[in-house]
């Protein structure tokens, strides 16, 4: 976040703009009521003090609104008015926070769905961000922003009022008040570093826990589930230690700001007391200034206190905008029609990719070409960048260097939706819906009839599967091999509907030799251009060319 108010919140969240306008109105009204309260209180106390416990009728007539009782009644109304404004501001802040959090969550999910390659965030980190992370924006909206507005409006209005009453006190306030924001900035820099470290620890804890839950069945099978407890406990202890360290800085900084504000008020109060003794200032003016001076420092001091409440939300908002803007960069480059990849060469030329926050490149100067009707296999060890290369090819990830060419057309100038309509993709972990097997295959071509669905299943080596068979969420009714064959059948159906390039990520993993051969033959018989990521020898042997991806340059093997 570049400043106290992130401009991205203003441009993306309409609720923020309305909230700031309303906060300025509430803050200005609060400042006026503060002045009115000080004016009434100083006059009531001064007149009662001057006249004794029972003021005369003449003294009472000099009180605002004609008497002590009437003045106290008006004072009570002013206090109630301040309370109502505080309640309204809090209600407005929580409502705005809820609207902004809802919008950011929707934008993050939309970014994840439409540009998953550009939002390469671990699942655990994403869950932590969508849940506890964005919930921390409550502190930003409910406490920090309202107090920030008060820190701008109240000192200005109160300071002008003090200037009209006592020039000497105004000079002291003008010299000491800027010291509080200065110390806030210095303290905030130290706190931000600790909060960033705490957030990274929390992210590691979330990722560790998510990986542990995902791999729990395997760990239980091999009797290693209990062994993971130590690592989880150590990560949790580190997170607790980082949190306590941040709280320590927060409390110490609050103490420093309180001490500075107290001394500043004392610098005004002591001279006023001396001038009262010498008769250089009247009691009413002295009380009026003394009541207003703490009100002048209080909002500025509270900004520093509430900044610590909001910094978790600020960090989470930065993470959220990194995801959203990464997807926007992918979605916003487009607008041209997509050439048919079945008729032209598709080329990755000098592709380099470095993910945000990474210290090394996921891909370095990677080149690959898929000619019309050619089957190219991409092989390499885990982590060598195969999935990254596919994400770049499909337009989900913007390369740091290099470009993707479809014929003579740069993919950066093509409408991503139009380009993806030309692709038939089989993911490493295929997705299915809670419907019949036929309906899952028909996702490749909603217009396909039952005969086309059955033929696609047969070509994918899944002819024995009943198209009417129910498939639960995440394919719980299917084995891993059956799930992959259904995904291949869906891709073949999409090819029949007009897609021109097959992109397959480990399509035969988990299949026996017969099913694997059926999938290979289906890909070959389709006649489509195909890029297949695989480690299986049978797939590599059937490809026209094999590109072996290493951490250095890719090695190409021709058939």
HELIX and SHEET records of a PDB file:
HELIX    1   1 UNK A    7  UNK A   12  1                                   6    
HELIX    2   2 UNK A   14  UNK A   51  1                                  38    
HELIX    3   3 UNK A   57  UNK A   61  1                                   5    
HELIX    4   4 UNK A   64  UNK A   66  5                                   3    
HELIX    5   5 UNK A   68  UNK A  114  1                                  47    
HELIX    6   6 UNK A  116  UNK A  118  5                                   3    
HELIX    7   7 UNK A  123  UNK A  128  1                                   6    
HELIX    8   8 UNK A  129  UNK A  133  3                                   5    
HELIX    9   9 UNK A  134  UNK A  135  1                                   2    
HELIX   10  10 UNK A  137  UNK A  139  1                                   3    
HELIX   11  11 UNK A  140  UNK A  145  3                                   6    
HELIX   12  12 UNK A  146  UNK A  165  1                                  20    
HELIX   13  13 UNK A  167  UNK A  214  1                                  48    
HELIX   14  14 UNK A  216  UNK A  221  1                                   6    
HELIX   15  15 UNK A  226  UNK A  228  5                                   3    
HELIX   16  16 UNK A  229  UNK A  278  1                                  50    
HELIX   17  17 UNK A  283  UNK A  331  1                                  49    
HELIX   18  18 UNK A  386  UNK A  393  1                                   8    
HELIX   19  19 UNK A  411  UNK A  413  5                                   3    
HELIX   20  20 UNK A  416  UNK A  420  1                                   5    
HELIX   21  21 UNK A  437  UNK A  441  1                                   5    
HELIX   22  22 UNK A  442  UNK A  444  5                                   3    
HELIX   23  23 UNK A  450  UNK A  459  1                                  10    
HELIX   24  24 UNK A  473  UNK A  475  5                                   3    
HELIX   25  25 UNK A  480  UNK A  496  1                                  17    
HELIX   26  26 UNK A  513  UNK A  526  1                                  14    
HELIX   27  27 UNK A  537  UNK A  542  1                                   6    
SHEET    1   A 4 UNK A 363  UNK A 370  0                                        
SHEET    2   A 4 UNK A 346  UNK A 353 -1                                        
SHEET    3   A 4 UNK A 401  UNK A 406 -1                                        
SHEET    4   A 4 UNK A 409  UNK A 410 -1                                        
SHEET    1   B 6 UNK A 423  UNK A 426  0                                        
SHEET    2   B 6 UNK A 501  UNK A 505  1                                        
SHEET    3   B 6 UNK A 529  UNK A 533  1                                        
SHEET    4   B 6 UNK A 375  UNK A 380  1                                        
SHEET    5   B 6 UNK A 545  UNK A 549  1                                        
SHEET    6   B 6 UNK A 555  UNK A 558 -1                                        
SHEET    1   C 2 UNK A 435  UNK A 436  0                                        
SHEET    2   C 2 UNK A 470  UNK A 471 -1                                        
END                                                                             
